């Protein structure tokens, strides 16, 4: 096209230029110059019709094989490579594989038209406001607390506006699946009319013929609570195309917001980062749309169904028996309970991010732990073992619970300094018991107040737990370390004068009572 334009431009600027000169100037044949001067559009290029003499004698055989495939099982039909292999091995053909592939594709297209099989064409959908959403999990990695872990991203995407809610979990269990719905509906401020799913085990117990499913009872309760309909996609790759919006959103979110691998201190910090990313996506404009996602969602929000008064309880109730080490095993991870509940059967409320342990036959919560991100781990709380450690103080230095308390920052340098000083003054056993009495204070007082009590005791060189308690209570009452406070002056240690420190006092005696009894004896005889 550019060559024809140049030839025509030269003739237009210099009408007297000859065809021979134009041919020399542009290095083309004179007939090409004539064609350019006659029409601005080059003639269509002719595609030669090449014969396939090597394949020609085998075309009937290939057609027969492919026609027989129409009644064969789908997984046992010929591929183009298998057709080529049979031609070489059985028919003695000398033909290239590429030639066979082209012919097989041509025959299959002819057979599809002949038997009336429609081509696999996607149908463009029109999504009404508030009408539908799609749900899926996506896998990714993150560095949490210095350890690289595999996490799962729950995403619910509104089909009309493209607004998506994302939340990271350490698992794909049913609690996370339900908790994601509760959080997503709350974030949207309403409920769509229908939600599309693949066949997750959290929702589907068994796949039946067609679209029929045996659904999980808890999933039915979730759907009934929020009042929406469920649509289950076909199993396999074909089903992924039925919820392509959320499938694409998982990949887009992972590429744009989770690259490079995020590094944060906790899963809560990661989810705060994800929430900020979701909010930032409101400014994004989807290709082919006029308005941003945020503007489209503001219009769609009014079409969503109202939320129920109470949120759905996504937790699962489990029954566990504590072992001899006062631990329960939940989803292949161990968690401590108060030592008094060892070897007893307990009720556990398992949530997506934490678990709660209830006392036997009671609604009282005796332990709360964050869910572990790893299997075969132990999450132990030092407070649960204090009663046992008071009787076995030698077990404290090497205990796993103490090591985890140090790592978590619950057992501070103040506790360690108090413990070392108490052991120097009172011995290992008694000094450790003094520390345990201080640790008991954490059950009824804030950590900051206990820390203030420890600082006050260490400042005057005391390892008396009672003094730590008094100073902690004073700090809790708001008096703090102000030396001008009257209450603060009462706790000041006053040194005794030397005269008093050296004074000796005789031990008490009962001799006076004996003399009194002797004097009263004659009078008693007269009376008798």
C-alpha positions in Angstrom: 0.0 0.0 0.0 2.8 2.4 0.8 4.6 1.6 -2.4 1.5 2.3 -4.5 1.1 5.6 -2.6 4.7 6.6 -3.4 4.3 5.8 -7.1 1.1 7.8 -7.4 2.6 10.7 -5.5 5.6 11.0 -7.8 3.3 11.0 -10.9 1.1 13.6 -9.2 4.0 15.9 -8.5 5.7 15.3 -11.9 3.0 14.4 -14.5 5.7 14.1 -17.2 7.7 11.3 -15.5 7.7 8.1 -17.5 6.7 4.6 -16.4 10.2 3.5 -17.0 11.6 6.2 -14.7 9.1 5.3 -12.0 10.0 1.6 -12.4 13.7 2.5 -12.0 13.1 4.9 -9.1 11.1 2.4 -7.0 12.8 -0.7 -8.2 9.7 -2.5 -9.3 8.5 -4.0 -12.6 6.8 -1.7 -15.1 3.5 -3.7 -14.8 3.4 -2.9 -11.0 3.8 0.8 -12.0 0.8 0.5 -14.3 -1.3 -1.2 -11.6 -0.4 1.5 -9.1 -1.4 4.3 -11.5 -4.6 2.5 -12.3 -5.8 1.9 -8.7 -4.7 3.1 -5.3 -5.5 -0.3 -3.8 -3.2 -3.2 -4.7 -4.9 -6.3 -6.1 -5.5 -9.2 -3.6 -2.7 -11.6 -3.4 -3.5 -15.0 -4.9 -3.0 -18.0 -2.7 -1.9 -20.9 -4.8 -4.0 -24.1 -4.5 -1.3 -26.6 -3.7 -2.2 -30.3 -4.2 -1.2 -32.8 -1.5 -0.1 -35.9 -3.6 1.4 -37.6 -0.5 -1.9 -37.3 1.5 -4.4 -37.5 -1.3 -4.6 -41.3 -1.3 -5.2 -41.3 2.4 -7.8 -38.6 2.7 -10.7 -41.2 2.6 -9.0 -43.2 5.4 -8.7 -40.1 7.6 -12.3 -39.1 7.0 -13.4 -42.6 8.0 -11.4 -42.6 11.2 -12.8 -39.2 12.2 -16.3 -40.1 11.4 -16.0 -43.2 13.6 -14.8 -41.0 16.4 -18.3 -39.4 16.6 -19.6 -42.5 18.3 -16.4 -43.3 20.4 -15.9 -42.1 24.0 -14.6 -38.5 24.1 -11.3 -39.5 25.8 -10.6 -42.2 23.2 -10.9 -40.3 20.0 -8.1 -39.5 17.5 -5.8 -36.6 17.9 -4.1 -35.2 14.8 -0.9 -36.7 16.0 -2.5 -40.1 16.5 -3.9 -39.9 13.0 -0.4 -39.1 11.6 1.1 -42.0 13.6 -1.4 -44.5 12.3 -0.8 -43.3 8.7 2.9 -43.9 9.1 2.6 -47.2 10.9 -0.4 -48.8 9.3 -0.7 -47.2 5.9 3.0 -46.7 5.1 2.4 -43.0 4.3 5.2 -40.6 3.8 3.7 -37.3 4.9 4.5 -34.5 7.2 2.6 -34.1 10.5 1.8 -30.5 9.8 0.0 -31.6 6.6 -2.1 -34.1 8.5 -2.9 -31.5 11.2 -4.3 -29.1 8.6 -6.4 -31.7 6.9 -7.8 -33.1 10.3 -8.8 -29.6 11.3 -10.6 -29.1 7.9 -12.4 -32.4 8.2 -13.5 -31.8 11.8 -15.0 -28.5 10.8 -17.0 -30.2 8.0 -18.2 -33.0 10.3 -19.3 -30.4 12.9 -21.5 -28.7 10.3 -22.7 -32.0 9.0 -23.9 -33.4 12.3 -25.2 -30.0 13.5 -22.7 -29.5 16.3 -22.5 -25.8 17.2 -19.1 -24.3 17.7 -17.9 -23.5 21.3 -18.9 -19.8 21.4 -19.2 -17.7 24.5 -22.5 -15.9 24.9 -22.3 -12.2 26.0 -24.2 -11.7 29.2 -26.1 -8.7 30.5 -25.9 -8.4 34.3 -28.6 -6.5 36.1 -27.7 -4.3 39.0 -27.8 -6.3 42.3 -28.6 -9.5 40.3 -25.6 -11.6 40.6 -22.2 -12.2 42.2 -19.4 -14.7 41.8 -17.2 -16.4 44.5 -13.9 -18.1 44.3 -10.7 -18.8 46.2 -7.2 -18.0 44.9 -3.9 -19.3 46.2 -0.9 -17.1 47.0 2.2 -16.8 49.2 3.1 -14.2 51.8 5.8 -13.7 54.4 4.1 -13.5 57.8 6.2 -12.9 60.8 9.4 -13.8 58.9 7.9 -17.1 57.6 6.7 -17.7 54.1 3.3 -19.3 54.2 0.7 -20.4 51.7 -2.6 -18.5 52.0 -5.9 -18.4 50.3 -7.7 -15.3 49.0 -11.5 -15.3 49.2 -13.0 -13.0 46.6 -16.7 -12.2 45.9 -17.3 -10.0 42.8 -20.5 -8.2 41.9 -21.1 -8.9 38.2 -22.8 -5.6 37.3 -20.4 -3.1 38.8 -17.3 -5.2 39.0 -16.8 -4.3 42.7 -14.9 -7.0 44.5 -14.3 -7.9 48.2 -11.1 -9.8 49.1 -9.9 -11.4 52.4 -7.0 -13.7 53.1 -7.3 -16.9 55.2 -4.8 -19.5 56.2 -7.1 -22.3 54.9 -10.1 -23.0 52.7 -12.2 -24.7 55.4 -15.9 -24.2 55.6 -15.4 -21.6 58.4 -13.4 -19.4 56.0 -15.9 -19.9 53.2 -18.8 -18.8 55.4 -16.9 -16.0 57.1 -15.9 -14.6 53.7 -19.6 -14.4 52.8 -20.5 -12.6 56.0 -17.7 -10.1 55.5 -18.4 -9.5 51.8 -22.2 -8.9 52.3 -21.3 -6.5 55.2 -18.8 -4.7 53.0 -21.3 -4.4 50.1 -24.1 -3.3 52.5 -26.5 -5.8 50.9 -27.0 -9.2 49.3 -27.1 -10.0 45.5 -30.0 -12.0 44.2 -27.8 -15.0 43.1 -24.3 -16.1 43.7 -22.3 -18.4 41.3 -20.0 -21.1 42.7 -17.8 -23.9 41.5 -18.3 -27.2 43.4 -16.5 -26.4 46.6 -16.7 -29.1 49.3 -17.8 -26.4 51.8 -21.0 -26.1 49.8 -21.5 -29.3 47.8 -21.5 -32.8 49.2 -22.1 -34.6 45.9 -22.4 -33.7 42.3 -25.4 -35.2 40.5 -26.5 -35.2 36.9 -26.7 -31.8 35.2 -27.0 -28.9 37.7 -28.3 -31.0 40.6 -26.2 -31.1 43.7 -26.5 -32.5 47.2 -25.7 -29.4 49.2 -24.1 -29.1 52.7 -26.7 -28.4 55.3 -24.7 -25.5 56.8 -24.4 -23.9 53.4 -28.2 -24.2 52.9 -28.6 -22.4 56.3 -26.2 -19.6 55.1 -28.2 -19.2 51.9 -31.5 -19.2 53.7 -30.2 -16.7 56.3 -29.3 -14.1 53.6 -32.0 -15.0 51.2 -30.2 -15.5 47.9 -30.1 -18.2 45.2 -27.0 -20.4 44.4 -25.9 -21.4 40.9 -23.3 -24.2 40.6 -21.1 -24.2 37.5 -20.1 -27.3 35.6 -17.2 -29.3 37.0 -13.8 -28.9 35.3 -12.5 -26.3 32.9 -15.9 -25.7 31.3 -17.3 -24.5 34.7 -14.5 -21.8 35.0 -15.9 -20.1 31.9 -19.3 -19.8 33.6 -17.8 -17.5 36.3 -15.1 -15.8 34.3 -15.5 -12.5 36.1 -14.2 -13.7 39.4 -11.6 -16.0 37.8 -10.1 -13.0 36.1 -10.4 -10.9 39.2 -8.4 -13.4 41.2 -5.5 -13.3 38.8 -5.7 -9.5 38.3 -5.7 -8.9 42.1 -2.8 -11.2 42.7 -0.7 -9.7 39.9 -1.4 -6.0 40.9 -1.5 -6.2 44.7 0.4 -9.3 45.8 3.5 -8.8 43.7 6.2 -8.8 45.0 5.4 -11.3 47.8 4.0 -9.2 50.7 5.9 -9.2 53.9 4.0 -8.2 57.1 4.0 -9.0 60.8 0.6 -10.7 61.0 -2.3 -11.9 59.0 -4.4 -9.0 60.3 -1.9 -6.6 58.9 -2.0 -8.4 55.5 -5.8 -8.1 55.4 -5.6 -4.4 56.2 -3.3 -4.0 53.2 -5.8 -6.0 51.1 -8.7 -3.8 52.2 -6.8 -0.7 51.2 -6.1 -2.3 47.8 -9.8 -3.0 47.3 -10.7 0.6 48.2 -8.1 1.8 45.7 -9.6 -0.4 42.9 -12.8 1.8 43.1 -11.0 4.3 40.8 -10.3 1.6 38.2 -12.3 1.7 34.9 -13.0 -1.7 33.4 -12.3 -1.8 29.7 -15.3 -1.0 27.6 -17.2 0.8 30.4 -17.8 4.5 30.8 -17.7 4.8 34.6 -15.3 3.7 37.3 -16.1 0.7 39.6 -16.8 3.0 42.5 -19.4 5.0 40.5 -21.0 1.8 39.2 -21.2 0.3 42.6 -22.8 3.4 44.1 -25.6 2.9 41.6 -25.8 -0.9 42.2 -25.8 -0.7 46.0 -29.5 0.5 46.0 -30.5 -2.7 44.1 -29.0 -5.1 46.6 -31.3 -6.9 49.1 -31.1 -5.6 52.7 -28.9 -7.4 55.2 -30.6 -9.4 58.0 -30.6 -8.0 61.4 -28.0 -10.5 62.7 -25.0 -11.8 60.8 -24.7 -15.5 60.1 -22.6 -17.4 62.7 -19.8 -18.9 60.5 -18.2 -20.8 63.4 -18.2 -24.5 63.7 -18.8 -26.3 67.1 -16.4 -29.1 67.9 -15.9 -31.5 70.8 -12.3 -32.1 71.9 -10.7 -33.9 74.8 -7.7 -32.2 76.5 -4.7 -34.4 76.9 -2.4 -34.9 79.9 -0.5 -31.8 78.9 -3.7 -29.6 79.0 -3.8 -29.3 75.2 -6.6 -29.9 72.6 -6.0 -30.8 69.0 -8.0 -28.8 66.5 -7.4 -29.3 62.7 -4.0 -30.9 63.3 -2.7 -28.0 65.6 -2.4 -28.0 69.4 -3.8 -25.3 71.7 -3.5 -25.0 75.5 -6.4 -24.9 78.0 -6.3 -24.3 81.8 -4.4 -27.1 83.5 -7.5 -27.9 85.7 -9.3 -29.1 82.5 -6.7 -31.7 81.5 -8.2 -35.0 80.4 -11.7 -33.4 80.2 -14.0 -33.2 77.3 -14.5 -29.6 76.1 -16.6 -27.7 73.5 -14.7 -25.6 71.0 -16.1 -22.8 68.8 -13.9 -22.8 65.7 -14.0 -19.5 63.8 -12.1 -18.6 60.6 -9.4 -16.7 62.5 -9.6 -17.8 66.1 -11.1 -20.5 68.4 -12.8 -20.3 71.7 -12.8 -23.0 74.4 -15.8 -23.4 76.8 -15.8 -24.9 80.2 -17.6 -28.3 80.5 -21.4 -27.8 80.9 -21.1 -24.0 80.8 -21.1 -21.0 78.5 -17.9 -19.6 80.2 -15.0 -19.1 77.8 -11.8 -20.5 79.4 -9.4 -20.0 76.5 -9.1 -18.0 73.2 -6.4 -18.6 70.7 -5.7 -17.3 67.1 -5.8 -20.1 64.6 -2.4 -21.5 63.7 -1.3 -21.1 60.0 0.7 -24.3 60.2 -0.1 -27.9 61.0 1.5 -29.8 63.9 2.2 -26.7 65.9 1.6 -25.8 69.5 0.0 -22.6 70.7 0.5 -22.5 74.5 -0.4 -19.8 77.0 1.7 -19.5 80.1 -1.2 -18.5 82.3 -2.8 -21.9 81.8 0.0 -23.7 83.6 0.6 -21.3 86.6 -1.1 -23.6 89.2 1.0 -26.5 88.1 4.2 -24.5 88.0 3.6 -23.2 91.5 3.9 -26.8 92.6 6.7 -27.6 90.1 8.7 -24.4 89.9 11.7 -26.3 88.3 9.6 -26.9 85.1 9.3 -23.2 84.3 12.7 -22.3 82.8 12.5 -24.9 80.0 8.8 -24.7 79.4 7.5 -24.2 75.8 4.8 -21.9 77.2 7.5 -19.5 78.6 9.4 -19.5 75.4 6.3 -18.6 73.4 5.4 -15.9 76.0 8.8 -14.4 75.5 8.4 -14.4 71.7 5.0 -12.8 71.9 6.2 -10.1 74.3 4.0 -11.2 77.2 7.0 -12.1 79.3 9.0 -8.9 79.3 12.5 -7.9 80.5 10.9 -6.6 83.8 9.6 -10.1 84.5 13.0 -11.6 83.8 14.8 -9.0 86.0 12.4 -9.6 88.9 12.8 -13.4 88.5 16.6 -13.2 88.6 16.6 -11.0 91.6 14.1 -13.2 93.4 16.1 -16.3 92.7 19.3 -14.7 94.0 17.6 -13.7 97.3 15.2 -16.6 97.9 16.6 -19.5 95.9 15.4 -21.1 92.7 12.2 -22.6 93.9 11.0 -19.8 96.2 12.1 -17.2 93.8 10.2 -18.8 90.9 7.1 -19.0 93.1 7.4 -15.2 93.8 7.4 -14.7 90.0 4.4 -16.9 89.6 2.5 -14.8 92.2 3.3 -11.7 90.0 2.1 -13.5 86.9 -1.2 -14.3 88.6 -1.7 -10.5 88.8 -2.2 -10.5 85.0 -5.5 -12.3 85.4 -7.2 -9.4 87.0 -5.0 -6.4 86.1 -3.8 -4.8 82.8 -0.2 -5.6 81.7 0.8 -2.0 81.9 -0.3 -1.7 85.5 1.6 -4.9 86.5 4.7 -3.5 84.7 4.4 -0.3 86.7 4.3 -2.4 89.9 7.4 -4.4 88.8 9.3 -1.2 88.1 8.4 0.3 91.5 9.4 -2.9 93.3 12.7 -3.2 91.4 13.5 0.5 92.1 13.6 -0.1 95.8 15.2 -3.5 95.6 12.2 -5.6 96.7 11.0 -8.9 95.4 7.8 -9.0 97.4 4.8 -9.9 95.2 2.5 -8.0 97.6 4.4 -4.8 97.0 4.1 -5.3 93.2 0.3 -5.8 93.6 0.0 -2.6 95.8 1.9 -0.5 93.3 0.1 -2.0 90.3 -3.3 -1.2 92.0 -2.2 2.3 92.8 -1.2 2.8 89.1 -4.5 1.4 88.0 -6.3 4.0 90.3 -4.5 6.7 88.4 -1.9 7.8 90.9 1.0 6.4 89.0 4.5 7.3 90.0 3.8 10.9 91.0 5.8 11.5 94.2 3.5 14.4 95.2 0.5 12.0 95.5 -0.5 11.2 99.2 -1.1 7.6 98.2 2.3 7.5 96.6 4.0 8.8 99.8 2.3 6.0 101.8 4.2 3.4 99.8 7.6 5.1 100.4 9.9 2.8 102.3 11.1 4.6 105.5 14.4 3.5 107.0 14.3 2.8 110.8 16.5 4.8 113.2 19.6 3.0 114.4 18.2 3.0 118.0 15.2 1.1 117.0 16.9 -1.3 114.8 19.1 -2.5 117.6 16.4 -2.7 120.4 15.8 -6.1 121.9 12.4 -7.3 123.2 11.9 -10.2 125.6 9.7 -13.0 124.5 6.2 -13.1 125.9 5.6 -15.2 129.1 2.6 -16.8 130.9 4.1 -16.7 134.4 1.7 -14.0 135.5 -1.3 -16.2 134.7 0.2 -19.0 136.9 0.5 -16.6 139.9 -3.0 -15.5 139.5 -4.3 -19.1 139.5 -2.3 -19.9 142.7 -3.9 -16.8 144.5 -7.4 -17.8 143.5 -7.1 -21.5 144.6 -8.0 -21.1 148.4 -11.0 -19.0 147.6 -12.2 -21.8 145.3 -11.9 -24.4 148.1 -14.0 -22.3 150.6 -16.8 -21.9 148.1 -16.9 -25.6 147.3 
